[in-house]
Amino acid sequence: MLLSDINSAHTIKWALSLIKQGVQVGLFSLTPNRSEWCKDVEGLTLYIENTKANEIAVEVSKIGYLKSVPYLKQSIKKFKPHIVHAHYASSYGLLGALSGFSPFFISVWGSDITQFPLSGVINRQIIKFNLRRADKIFATSAMLQNAVKAQFGLDAKIIPFGIDTSVFVPGRSEIIFSVNTIVIGTIKALEAVYRIDWLIKAFSIAQTKHPDLNLRLLIAGSGSLEAELKTLARTLCKEGTYQFVGKVQYEHVPEMHRQLDIFVHTALNESFGVSTLEAAACAKPVVACNSGGAAEVVVANSTALIYNENDFDVLVQQILTLAENADLRSHMGNAGRAFVCEQYDWEKNVQQMIDEYKSVAG
């Protein structure tokens, strides 16, 4: 049984991939489904506490999760899982820990380890309690593995959130911009941590310095800064040279990557660079910040050009370096594709997790 947000692309990917390998999956979610991905999926049983009161409680405080423990216990009794696996250590990790079920696994995702336990003594104790209840802990990156060890003295096994290289494939589409343009962009939530404003500003400067390059900017994602970022783009960028496409459903993400010529990563302290790997799998060269777990998923000067997290001028220069050199874009894109296939193959990662399940479930 997976304890995880039913609307998360990560949850969807794990659930469907496990089912594809013959695993019967029960999915317990505190939030109702907002898409059709799970409709008529054989091998999937949903347990959703679909009440407005519960949603409000979850938003207000982690204490709200306590109200869902009885329903989780009922769901476990009904589904009879071999293993309960919580994805996200703070919320679903707390529910799993309080369920009393064993074997119990936790996968840490990022902010549940890098931010939540650092924001107060109670939060730290919650994470400590949850992790110590787990029979196994998993992390997607060495950064998160090290954080678990440094903060709580516990070992976590790295199982990357890899890429399905049969879905994320090379190509260049011209649905939004024509092929005679050079499209720079990203696929990220429009939140402060991802610094999309840096991308917009860097694009504007690159566009001004080299109008002959016919540069275009593509931003996919939604978030609290959407209006602010659109205003910034209108102020800095030439009309008709940029496009915000909003939130992209996961099944359309590969096609969105194929709209790009250069993928730009501007996030600070990202725990793992899934979107960067997705771009690389589509043979797109990357400009990447060297901070956090994202630095683990690129090879400097091979699959990506790197800049220091506070060095905006170098970000601009790296974008221009790739924009000016089609051969370099092709070479780095091909290297990125090979790197993903070798190091981050999703089928291998799924099999790793299934092997972990079998080690305790028989």
Order of alpha helices (4+ residues) and beta strands (2+ residues): beta-alpha-beta-beta-alpha-alpha-beta-alpha-beta-alpha-alpha-beta-alpha-beta-beta-alpha-beta-alpha-beta-alpha-beta-alpha-beta-beta-alpha-alpha-alpha
